[in-house]
């Protein structure tokens, strides 16, 4: 007896069932990203997701960069540069969550750099605070959140010139609620 050949509508129906089942199979499983090779990737670090918008050297003699340097004290040594990271945090949970204040840059020789203090009057400075459900840090209506080039708050570092050659530089972000949770992103220099 010859085998029945499937009709096209049976094939279409079978494909529709498979297409509907795939998203349902992923329900309850959220992809957690804790390492990014490129800026722009959201890193899941504890209760918030962090994203490096852009990183770059700052030149205090440049008019735009001078605005970012408001409230920064101290001078550079001859072998140092100012290095800024513009970052944002997003709360995708249903509860208010704390933002971290634990950041560090490392180079391939394990030299470590921590952010320098910036006066609270600087509108671009990263200021950790509780972030409400569905909200961003910085808020979209702030100077830091509505920039043309970047839409993030600034972390400022003094980096040794020699470390710029010891790439990749990596930014490490530690969770404020669980220090074992950390995200890492390679910085674009």
C-alpha positions as CSV (number, residue, x, y, z in Angstrom):
1,X,0.0,0.0,0.0
2,X,1.5,3.4,-0.9
3,X,2.4,5.8,1.8
4,X,0.3,8.9,2.3
5,X,2.0,12.1,1.2
6,X,1.6,14.9,3.7
7,X,-0.6,17.7,2.5
8,X,0.9,21.2,2.5
9,X,-1.6,22.4,5.1
10,X,-0.4,19.6,7.4
11,X,3.2,20.8,7.0
12,X,2.1,24.4,7.7
13,X,0.2,23.3,10.8
14,X,3.2,21.3,12.1
15,X,5.5,24.3,11.5
16,X,3.1,26.6,13.4
17,X,3.1,24.3,16.4
18,X,6.9,24.2,16.5
19,X,7.1,28.0,16.1
20,X,4.7,28.4,19.0
21,X,6.5,25.9,21.2
22,X,10.0,27.3,20.9
23,X,9.2,30.6,22.8
24,X,7.2,28.7,25.4
25,X,10.1,26.3,26.0
26,X,12.3,29.3,27.0
27,X,9.8,30.7,29.5
28,X,11.2,31.0,32.9
29,X,14.8,31.0,31.6
30,X,16.4,34.4,31.4
31,X,19.7,34.8,29.8
32,X,22.3,36.2,32.2
33,X,25.2,38.0,30.7
34,X,28.2,38.8,33.0
35,X,30.9,39.3,30.4
36,X,30.8,41.5,27.3
37,X,33.5,41.8,24.7
38,X,32.0,45.1,23.4
39,X,30.6,48.2,25.0
40,X,26.8,48.5,24.7
41,X,26.0,45.0,26.0
42,X,23.8,44.9,29.1
43,X,25.5,43.0,32.0
44,X,23.4,41.4,34.6
45,X,25.0,42.4,37.9
46,X,22.9,41.5,40.8
47,X,19.5,43.3,40.8
48,X,20.3,45.7,37.9
49,X,21.6,45.5,34.4
50,X,24.5,47.8,33.5
51,X,25.6,49.1,30.1
52,X,28.7,51.0,29.1
53,X,27.5,53.6,26.6
54,X,31.0,54.8,25.7
55,X,34.5,55.1,27.1
56,X,37.2,57.5,26.1
57,X,40.1,59.7,27.2
58,X,39.2,63.2,28.4
59,X,41.2,66.3,27.6
60,X,40.5,69.1,30.2
61,X,41.6,71.6,27.6
62,X,38.8,70.6,25.2
63,X,35.6,72.7,25.7
64,X,33.2,69.7,25.8
65,X,35.5,67.7,28.1
66,X,35.9,70.7,30.4
67,X,32.2,70.4,31.3
68,X,32.7,66.7,32.3
69,X,35.6,67.8,34.6
70,X,33.5,70.1,36.8
71,X,34.2,69.3,40.4
72,X,37.2,67.1,39.8
73,X,40.1,67.9,42.0
74,X,43.7,66.7,41.6
75,X,46.1,66.8,38.8
76,X,47.5,64.1,36.5
77,X,51.0,62.9,36.9
78,X,53.0,63.1,33.6
79,X,52.4,59.4,33.0
80,X,48.6,59.5,33.5
81,X,45.5,60.3,31.5
82,X,41.9,61.0,32.4
83,X,39.7,58.2,31.3
84,X,35.9,58.4,31.4
85,X,33.3,55.7,31.2
86,X,29.7,56.7,30.6
87,X,27.4,54.0,32.1
88,X,23.8,53.4,32.7
89,X,21.8,51.0,34.9
90,X,18.4,49.6,34.3
91,X,16.0,48.0,36.7
92,X,13.9,45.3,35.0
93,X,12.6,43.9,38.3
94,X,9.4,44.7,40.1
95,X,11.1,46.1,43.1
96,X,13.3,49.2,43.8
97,X,16.9,48.1,43.7
98,X,20.2,49.7,44.8
99,X,22.8,50.7,42.2
100,X,26.4,49.7,42.8
101,X,29.3,52.0,43.6
102,X,32.0,49.3,43.2
103,X,33.8,49.7,39.9
104,X,37.4,48.9,38.9
105,X,39.5,48.9,35.7
106,X,42.2,46.3,35.2
107,X,44.7,45.9,32.4
108,X,46.4,42.7,31.2
109,X,49.3,43.1,33.8
110,X,46.6,43.3,36.6
111,X,47.2,47.0,37.3
112,X,44.0,48.2,39.0
113,X,42.3,51.6,38.9
114,X,39.4,52.9,40.9
115,X,37.2,55.9,40.0
116,X,38.3,59.3,41.3
117,X,35.8,61.3,43.4
118,X,33.7,63.9,41.6
119,X,31.8,66.7,43.3
120,X,28.0,66.0,43.6
121,X,27.4,69.2,41.7
122,X,28.8,67.7,38.5
123,X,25.6,66.8,36.5
124,X,27.4,64.1,34.6
125,X,28.9,62.2,37.6
126,X,27.7,58.7,38.4
127,X,25.7,58.9,41.6
128,X,24.5,55.6,42.9
129,X,20.9,55.6,44.2
130,X,18.0,53.2,44.5
131,X,16.4,52.6,41.1
132,X,12.7,52.1,40.9
133,X,11.1,49.3,38.8
134,X,11.4,50.0,35.1
135,X,13.6,53.1,35.6
136,X,17.1,54.0,34.5
137,X,20.1,55.6,36.2
138,X,20.7,58.3,35.1
139,X,17.1,59.4,34.5
140,X,16.4,60.2,30.8
141,X,15.6,63.8,31.7
142,X,18.9,64.5,33.4
143,X,22.0,66.1,31.6
144,X,23.8,62.7,31.8
145,X,20.8,60.7,30.6
146,X,19.9,63.0,27.6
147,X,23.3,63.5,26.0
148,X,23.8,63.4,22.3
149,X,26.9,61.2,22.3
150,X,26.4,59.3,25.5
151,X,23.4,58.7,27.6
152,X,25.0,57.6,30.8
153,X,26.6,58.9,34.0
154,X,30.3,59.4,34.1
155,X,32.9,57.3,36.1
156,X,36.3,59.0,35.9
157,X,39.6,57.3,36.3
158,X,43.3,58.3,36.3
159,X,44.9,55.7,34.1
160,X,48.7,55.1,33.5
161,X,49.7,55.8,29.9
162,X,51.5,52.4,29.9
163,X,48.2,50.7,30.7
164,X,46.7,51.9,27.5
165,X,49.1,49.6,25.8
166,X,48.2,46.7,28.1
167,X,44.9,46.0,26.5
168,X,42.2,45.0,26.7
169,X,41.3,47.2,29.6
170,X,38.3,45.7,31.5
171,X,35.7,47.4,33.6
172,X,34.6,45.2,36.6
173,X,31.2,46.0,38.1
174,X,30.3,44.3,41.4
175,X,26.8,43.8,42.7
176,X,25.9,46.0,45.8
177,X,23.9,43.1,47.3
178,X,26.2,40.1,46.5
179,X,30.0,40.8,46.0
180,X,30.3,37.4,44.3
181,X,28.2,38.7,41.4
182,X,30.3,40.6,39.0
183,X,30.1,41.8,35.4
184,X,33.0,42.5,33.2
185,X,33.2,44.5,29.9
186,X,36.2,45.0,27.6
187,X,36.6,48.7,27.0
188,X,37.0,50.2,23.6
189,X,40.2,52.3,23.5
